[in-house]
Amino acid sequence: MKTVVIRRFGGPEGLEVVDLPVPVPAAGEVLVATEAIGVSGADVAIRRGALASYGFQAGHVPGGEVVGIVTAVGAGVDPSWTGRRVWAQTGVGGGYAERATAPLHDVLPLPEGLSALDAVTIGSAGAVAHFGLAHAHFTAGEKVLVRGGAGSIGIMAVQLAARGGAAAVAVTTSSAARGERLRGLGATHVLDRSGTGDADAPETFDVIVDVVAGAELPSFFAKLAPNGRMVVVGAVAGQPPADFGTRLMASFQKSMSFATFSAATVPETELRAVRAEQFAAAGRGEIETVVHDVLPLDQAASAHRRMDTGEVFGRIVLTP
């Protein structure tokens, strides 16, 4: 089967299309013939070598999220799953391929009428946005800032905060055009990447959902209101500076909170319930999905180049 591997860590040119044997699902797994493959910030970080400490090696197949048809099941899995159209999380990789395995607990049947593109765009990002806001103890009437609003997680966080009754939903993004698109999704104020922008934007926020991290993270502590909460749900710009904790402590009297969030800490039953609700809501048109482009699998390197330039608004999807 056609597969994309990371032959060399670094630039997108390190991605290579190869032929590999079709994997056999282990006990508790299913094999999915992929229709749509999500390209994520995590894939990019792994390819760059930014997560080398996690043990990724040359030959790694990126891709953690696919949609397709179950074609085989492993031991202990009900054979009735065969032929079902599903969203599947493949783990830390394996998705950039014509066939991918996934543990059954990370597989969800899709409702009628929901496209593969829609499902692969919100399946992972929507859950991160939902539970990230919950981790920040967001409640209706609070002011929310989404740092990094143009990615799939940021777009979902904007919509969920607006649907949840936020008094204001501000976003940081790189251009006025992107800002206008985010306004159409529920943003009330647009800031540039440094946190300046609309003159009438709130000076401080009760909740900051940060998809970016990186060197500029500590500067956003000044955007937190007293008792404000910042939750980092991604790190597309890399690690924050080593002294960021000291800079947080400098605002000790504001009683601010800083936390990280990973969906890996959420019980499987809760993840499944939220994803099922979001898939249903998207099918009803209550949640908008944003697909930047659809490319064939053998153009994965081109997809990563676009991710590197920061031009992507929403999600790039690969198709076999």
Secondary structure, DSSP 8 states (H G I E B T S, - for coil): -EEEEESSSSSGGGEEEEE-------TTEEEEEEEEEEE-HHHHHHHHTTTGGGT--TTB----EEEEEEEEE-TTS-GGGTT-EEEEE-SSS--SBSEEEEEGGGEEE--TT--HHHHHHHHHHHHHHHHHHHHTT--TT-EEEEESTTBHHHHHHHHHHHHTT-SEEEEE-S-HHHHHHHHTTT-SEEE-TTS-B-TTS-SSEEEEEES--STTGGGGGGGEEEEEEEEE---TT----TTHHHHHHTTGGGT-EEEE--GGGS-HHHHHHHHHHHHHHHHTTSS---EEEEEEGGGHHHHHHHHHHT---BEEEEE-
